[in-house]
Amino acid sequence: TIATDIPNVDGANTYVWDVPPDGDDLNYTNNGKMRVTSNTDANITYETADFSFVGLNLLMPNGGEFWQIGQPRQIQWQTFGLGNTVDLAYSDDNGATWYDIETGVANTDGTIMTYDNWIVPQSPSDEILVKASSSFTDNQGDVLTIFDTSNTTLTFFGLRVDAPNGGESWDIDTTVSGPHTISWTDENAGNFVSIQYT
């Protein structure tokens, strides 16, 4: 039962229902039905034809993790009633901007899937989100995209050298050109750093 004692008038009526996640009294299915019944007369009822409850759950990372830049990590997800591929992306600004990790990643519906050895990118931030998404065509022919993101942000920690970062030509005679500025971005890498060149 979704709800009881919902106000009803002659003509069109609506009820806004926040569909609960799988495991909370609802299972993903391709043959779900909806029934509306009068509380006054149980013989006045209508049941719909089959429709689908679909979903995608990002299982890992799900927020709060600390992942070191440059190290391999796994991403895990599970889909229900969706297609054979998912797209994976991450954001380093709490979802304002998204960067592809990989698109068209193989997916087996209903199975916990793992994307192995994703190398954590050079984006030190404590506002990281990871997203898995999948597009599918519903029973009415509409293309829809379902997605799930980490429940809360995670942190990519470490250092990224911003300047020089490759391709520059620095004059070794600083009496002519002046000193050069070395810059970097840090997230949880400690209070002091050492700078070296080879």
C-alpha positions as CSV (number, residue, x, y, z in Angstrom):
1,T,0.0,0.0,0.0
2,I,1.4,3.4,-1.0
3,A,-1.2,5.5,0.9
4,T,-4.7,5.4,2.3
5,D,-7.4,8.0,2.8
6,I,-6.2,10.1,-0.1
7,P,-8.6,12.9,-1.0
8,N,-10.6,12.1,-4.1
9,V,-13.0,14.3,-6.2
10,D,-15.0,13.8,-9.4
11,G,-12.7,14.4,-12.3
12,A,-8.9,14.3,-12.4
13,N,-6.9,13.6,-9.3
14,T,-3.2,13.2,-8.6
15,Y,-0.9,11.9,-5.9
16,V,2.9,12.6,-5.8
17,W,4.7,9.5,-4.7
18,D,8.5,9.4,-3.9
19,V,9.3,5.8,-5.1
20,P,11.3,4.1,-2.3
21,P,14.7,2.5,-3.1
22,D,14.9,-1.2,-3.7
23,G,14.7,-3.1,-0.4
24,D,12.2,-0.6,1.0
25,D,9.0,-2.5,0.2
26,L,9.6,-2.2,-3.6
27,N,11.4,-4.4,-6.0
28,Y,12.6,-3.4,-9.4
29,T,10.5,-5.2,-12.0
30,N,9.3,-5.0,-15.6
31,N,5.8,-6.0,-14.7
32,G,4.7,-3.6,-12.0
33,K,1.1,-2.6,-11.8
34,M,-0.7,0.3,-10.0
35,R,-4.1,-0.1,-8.5
36,V,-6.5,2.7,-7.2
37,T,-9.5,1.5,-5.1
38,S,-12.3,3.5,-3.6
39,N,-12.3,3.5,0.2
40,T,-16.1,3.7,0.1
41,D,-16.7,0.6,-2.2
42,A,-13.9,-1.9,-2.7
43,N,-15.6,-3.0,-5.9
44,I,-14.7,0.3,-7.6
45,T,-11.1,-0.2,-8.6
46,Y,-8.7,0.2,-11.5
47,E,-5.5,-1.7,-12.2
48,T,-3.0,-0.6,-14.8
49,A,-1.2,-2.6,-17.4
50,D,2.4,-3.6,-16.7
51,F,5.0,-0.9,-16.4
52,S,8.6,-0.9,-15.2
53,F,10.4,0.0,-12.0
54,V,14.0,0.5,-13.0
55,G,17.0,1.8,-11.1
56,L,20.7,2.2,-10.8
57,N,22.7,2.1,-7.5
58,L,26.2,3.4,-7.2
59,L,27.7,1.3,-4.5
60,M,31.3,2.5,-4.3
61,P,32.5,5.1,-3.7
62,N,29.5,6.4,-1.8
63,G,31.0,9.3,0.1
64,G,33.5,9.9,2.9
65,E,36.4,8.1,1.2
66,F,39.9,9.5,1.0
67,W,41.5,8.4,-2.3
68,Q,45.1,9.2,-3.1
69,I,45.8,10.9,-6.5
70,G,47.5,8.6,-9.0
71,Q,46.4,5.4,-7.2
72,P,44.1,2.7,-8.7
73,R,40.6,2.4,-7.3
74,Q,37.4,0.5,-8.0
75,I,33.9,1.8,-8.8
76,Q,30.9,-0.5,-8.2
77,W,27.3,-0.2,-9.3
78,Q,24.2,-2.4,-9.9
79,T,21.4,-1.7,-12.4
80,F,17.8,-3.0,-12.5
81,G,15.9,-3.1,-15.7
82,L,18.4,-1.1,-17.6
83,G,20.7,-1.6,-20.6
84,N,24.0,-3.3,-21.3
85,T,26.2,-0.3,-20.7
86,V,26.7,2.5,-18.2
87,D,28.6,5.7,-18.3
88,L,30.9,6.7,-15.4
89,A,31.9,10.3,-14.6
90,Y,33.3,12.3,-11.7
91,S,33.1,15.9,-10.5
92,D,35.6,17.8,-8.5
93,D,33.3,20.7,-7.6
94,N,30.3,18.9,-5.9
95,G,28.5,18.2,-9.2
96,A,28.7,21.6,-11.0
97,T,31.0,20.1,-13.7
98,W,31.3,16.5,-14.8
99,Y,34.3,14.7,-16.4
100,D,34.0,11.4,-18.2
101,I,35.8,8.4,-16.6
102,E,34.6,6.1,-19.4
103,T,31.4,5.8,-21.5
104,G,29.8,2.6,-22.7
105,V,31.2,0.4,-19.8
106,A,29.9,-3.2,-20.0
107,N,26.9,-3.8,-17.7
108,T,25.1,-7.0,-16.7
109,D,21.7,-6.1,-15.3
110,G,21.0,-7.2,-11.7
111,T,24.7,-8.0,-11.1
112,I,27.1,-6.0,-9.0
113,M,29.5,-4.6,-11.5
114,T,33.1,-3.4,-10.9
115,Y,35.2,-1.0,-12.9
116,D,38.7,-2.0,-11.9
117,N,41.9,0.1,-11.7
118,W,40.5,3.6,-12.3
119,I,43.6,5.8,-11.7
120,V,42.5,8.7,-9.4
121,P,43.0,11.8,-11.5
122,Q,45.1,14.8,-10.7
123,S,42.2,16.8,-9.2
124,P,42.9,17.3,-5.5
125,S,39.6,18.3,-3.9
126,D,37.3,17.5,-1.0
127,E,34.2,18.0,-3.2
128,I,34.5,14.9,-5.3
129,L,31.4,13.0,-6.5
130,V,31.3,9.9,-8.8
131,K,28.3,9.2,-11.0
132,A,27.0,6.1,-12.9
133,S,24.3,6.6,-15.5
134,S,22.5,4.5,-18.1
135,S,20.1,5.4,-20.9
136,F,17.2,3.2,-22.0
137,T,14.1,3.3,-24.0
138,D,10.9,2.9,-21.9
139,N,7.7,1.0,-22.9
140,Q,6.4,4.2,-24.6
141,G,9.5,4.7,-26.8
142,D,10.9,7.6,-24.8
143,V,14.7,7.6,-24.1
144,L,15.4,8.2,-20.4
145,T,18.6,8.4,-18.4
146,I,18.8,7.0,-14.9
147,F,21.8,7.9,-12.7
148,D,23.1,7.7,-9.2
149,T,25.9,9.6,-7.6
150,S,27.9,9.2,-4.4
151,N,25.6,10.0,-1.4
152,T,28.1,12.5,-0.1
153,T,31.4,13.9,-1.3
154,L,34.7,12.1,-1.1
155,T,38.3,13.5,-1.2
156,F,41.1,13.1,-3.7
157,F,44.1,13.9,-1.7
158,G,47.6,14.7,-2.8
159,L,49.5,17.3,-4.8
160,R,49.3,18.5,-8.4
161,V,52.0,20.7,-9.8
162,D,50.3,23.5,-11.8
163,A,53.4,25.4,-13.0
164,P,55.6,24.2,-14.6
165,N,53.4,21.4,-15.8
166,G,55.1,20.5,-19.1
167,G,56.0,22.3,-22.3
168,E,57.4,25.5,-20.7
169,S,60.8,26.9,-21.5
170,W,62.4,28.6,-18.5
171,D,65.4,30.8,-18.9
172,I,68.2,29.6,-16.7
173,D,69.6,33.1,-16.4
174,T,67.1,34.6,-13.9
175,T,69.1,37.8,-13.8
176,V,67.5,38.5,-17.3
177,S,64.1,36.8,-17.0
178,G,63.5,37.1,-13.2
179,P,62.7,34.2,-10.9
180,H,60.2,31.6,-11.9
181,T,57.1,30.7,-9.9
182,I,56.4,27.1,-9.0
183,S,52.8,26.5,-8.1
184,W,50.8,23.5,-6.9
185,T,47.4,22.5,-5.7
186,D,47.1,20.5,-2.4
187,E,44.4,18.5,-0.6
188,N,45.3,16.9,2.7
189,A,49.0,16.5,1.8
190,G,50.4,17.9,5.1
191,N,51.7,21.2,6.3
192,F,55.0,21.2,4.4
193,V,56.3,20.1,1.1
194,S,59.8,19.5,-0.5
195,I,60.5,20.8,-4.0
196,Q,63.0,19.0,-6.3
197,Y,63.9,18.9,-9.9
198,T,65.8,16.4,-12.1
